[in-house]
Structures are given as structure tokens and as C-alpha cells.
Amino acid sequence: MTSTHSATAPTASTAPSSTAVGGERADLLQTLAQHREFLRLTTRDLTDEQAARRTTVSELCLGGLIKHVASVERSWVNFILEGPEVLGDWSNMTEADWARRADEFRLLPGETLAGVLEEYAEVARRTDEVVATVPDLDASQPLPSAPWYEPGTQWSVRRVLLHIIAETSQHAGHADIIRESLDGAKSMG
């Protein structure tokens, strides 16, 4: 992480487009694209070192937030396509599983901001393709075993997409605070 090159976040014009679909799907994709852009914007013109820096009392850094949101989006799209097994059984997580999850929130040696932004863009393209082509937004799957899910709960494709939007939006807000603490830059205002 000694790289000093700056990675520039994609602009709105390079964000995934929802023009290939209409109606509710277009609305969902446009909302998701907007919140992805807010998140990406927090990393504009940063070096890898800056993207890896913690600027608050939390463990979060900008590069780690991008990694985490990409991982969450990828996992939930896999859930849409393959079912609850792909999310695993949270009640049986080992210390090694928790350590891998913690690494999701930071840039590790050898990782770059440009690399995590590229991976996030690929995840976004895949999500947009799935949303555009999935036969039914009402199709549902049972949630996996986890202490925070009520047993027997099912989520539709639509509900999963709303969760991805909420997750992205929440972490874009975290990222904005981290960036402002880093160098005073703000995404909005």
C-alpha cells in the first residue's frame, strides 16, 4: 500500500445505466446507481495510502468500505440466483471466518483503490444485468440461518435489491464522514 498514484472514482456518466429496462426495475437500478456514485465519489483523487487510512475511531477506511459494499452486493445477488446456501450459516462462523470478514473492511497489502473500484464496477454490472433479466421481482427465497433473521423469513428479489440500496446508502454516509475527516472533502455541499 505504498502506492502514491491517485485513483479517480467513476463519474455518473460511467455508472451502470438502467436505460435497458423500464418501470420499477429502472427505478430500483437508478436509485442503486445514485448511491453507488455517492460512495465512489468519496474516493476521488485519493492515493492507496489515503484510501487505507482510518480517520475516525471506527475500523473503517474508504477502500475497505468499497470492498465491503462490493462483497455484500455480490453475495446478495448470488442469493437471488442460487438461494440461501451461498450466504452461509452465520450462527456457525469460526474465528477464521470472522477474521476474513474483518479484512473485508480494510485495504490489505497488495490491494489498491483502483483495483477495488474496478471490482465494484464489475459487481455493479452483474447486479444490473441480473435485475434486468430476472423473471420475477416477487420470486422469494428463505433467508439463511442468522441470529438477526427471524426463522422462516423469506425475501423477494425486490426486497434483496432494497437491502442492497440501503446498505450502499448507509456506507456512502460513513464514507462521506471518513473522507471529510481525512482531508475536508465532502461528497455533498
Salt bridges, closest charged atoms under 4 A:
GLU24 OE2 - ARG158 NE 2.45
GLU37 OE1 - ARG40 NH1 3.82
ASP48 OD2 - HIS5 ND1 3.93
GLU49 OE1 - ARG53 NH2 3.35
GLU59 OE2 - ARG54 NH1 3.83
GLU73 OE2 - ARG36 NH2 2.69
ASP97 OD1 - ARG100 NH2 2.30
ASP103 OD1 - ARG106 NH2 3.22
GLU104 OE2 - HIS68 ND1 2.65
GLU104 OE2 - ARG101 NH1 3.57
GLU111 OE1 - LYS67 NZ 2.82
GLU119 OE2 - ARG74 NH2 2.55
GLU122 OE1 - ARG125 NH2 2.89
ASP128 OD1 - ARG36 NH1 3.19
ASP138 OD1 - ARG158 NH1 2.49
GLU167 OE2 - HIS68 NE2 2.89
GLU167 OE2 - HIS171 NE2 3.03
GLU180 OE2 - LYS186 NZ 3.87
ASP183 OD1 - ARG179 NE 2.94
